[in-house]
Amino acid sequence: MLQKLLAKCVKPPKKHLKIDELISQFNSAYGTLSTPIILCQGLEIIAINNTALLFLPDSNKLLNTYIHDAQIITQLFENPLKPVSSFIGDKEFQITATPWGVQPHLWLLEWSEQTNLNRLTEQLRIARNHDPASGALLQGSFDRQLMDHISNISHGRLIVVLLNCEQTSGHGTNHENREDIICQLVNKLSYEFGNEMLISRSEASKLILFITSEHAEEETLLLNQIHRLCKQVLPSTTYDIACAVYPADGNTIEALYSSVNLALTAAQKSTEPTLYYAQLRKNEYRLQQLAKDMPAAISSNQITPYFQPIIDSTSGNIKSFEALVRWIHPDLGYIIPPDIIQVAQGLGLLHMLTAHIMQQTMKQMAKWPDFVQFAVNVTPSQLTDELVDLVRETVRSANIDPGRFEIEVTEDALIQDFEFSAQIFARLRAIGVAIAMDDFGAGYTSIGNLRKLEFTKIKIDKSISDGLPHDNKSVAIVKSLMFMARELDVEITVEGIEEQDQLEFLRAFNCGVQGYVFARPMPAIDMPEMMKFISPKHQKTKQTIVGIGPKKKRIITR
């Protein structure tokens, strides 16, 4: 800047100017500039412009009054045009010396305050590395600092925590709610842990944190502390907390992230924070093995339905069967149904699996009297047009009375999209199949929805029946549901009956009973043993079903 001004405004004089003339020329050229500039002859200050007066009093006439370090002054004049740094009070300045060609031994010193520049630089740095809404670190900056800690740590442990938040208030999820949730949580964590914890916003509703520790016991304490903070700050929000530890759960950032994500998957199935542990990795490998083997297991009938009977509470005779998917893996043993469904969904094989279970169920139906129903479960994601087509084709191919076939739908499936569920149910009823609400009482379906969706059966969840017959609340709920079922002309089955006194209590209600008190799920080969629980009069009669939905009628023909 000074060089341009000098070239423009200053012409070397033919003779030396007096001090007053120098000051006059200086003021004319630089007096009103916004940049602080002073005129020196050696250490003597000859003139000072208005901007410099804000921090350099005019009464001080020696440069070393402001710059106390002789070495800095030497650098200033020995290296013209090269800035040097110096403090005046609490402000930092960059000072550049430029020879003033008006006459020899004169110097123009340009002062640039660094305090504001440093503040601006820091603001830019923060903007580059932090989420503007919450102030949490962006993922890239967080990763760099985490890698630095991993490289430099000589002892102790690093705890990496993944916190996943999801708004579940009555107003639903929206951008404003989510931003408010994340900001509250970042502020609370920062206040609680200070600089000891680094916080990053890795996704819209996900935070990742790390903090150092000395002892293994600290991991559990830390998770419980974060859990407590979340309950205080986010009462209307569900959240999952997972943790992995360096070096036990991984000695690279990639390995740590892999471990903590596995722990998060486990945390989503639990109500408590989850530490990564070796079994999670073992479970991951197990699921990978199941995914590899599932297609062949379906086609070779290794995955097959087991059948659990539903009996009439009054007579003790079998009314129907529920088909339950089972897989006895040759190497891994018994595979629980949730794992089977999870793997099938991940592979896109759920439709193939359901079709297989339906076909095997139809084979059993052909061996039983016409009044015995068989039910197959479907998941919430399967309430689609594809399911309707599958049911229609399977029933037609097996040449089975559609009234004997029942689709069981879990209660939580209905509240996701009520209107679309109602459309799918209407199309299934048009085929003639029955529709049962499974696990009633475990979710949020209203009595009004039961009427609108026209279920043929309600299955009371085990969480309610467990209290029978001694818990007064359980008794009251079951009695009220029995009354409601009669009014709506809907059958009721009570699930999870394991004790004889529970069965005795239900005998008076003429309902269906399902549970270990009568029989566990059994393979097809054991089904003939159940024939003895068919009423003799039913074995000698044939029933034809007329109509669809809950109003259908059975006409008995000899």
Summary of the structure (lengths in Angstrom):
residues: 558
radius of gyration: 39.8
end to end distance: 111.7
largest distance: 138.0
contacts: 1692
relative contact order: 0.06
helix: 47%
strand: 25%
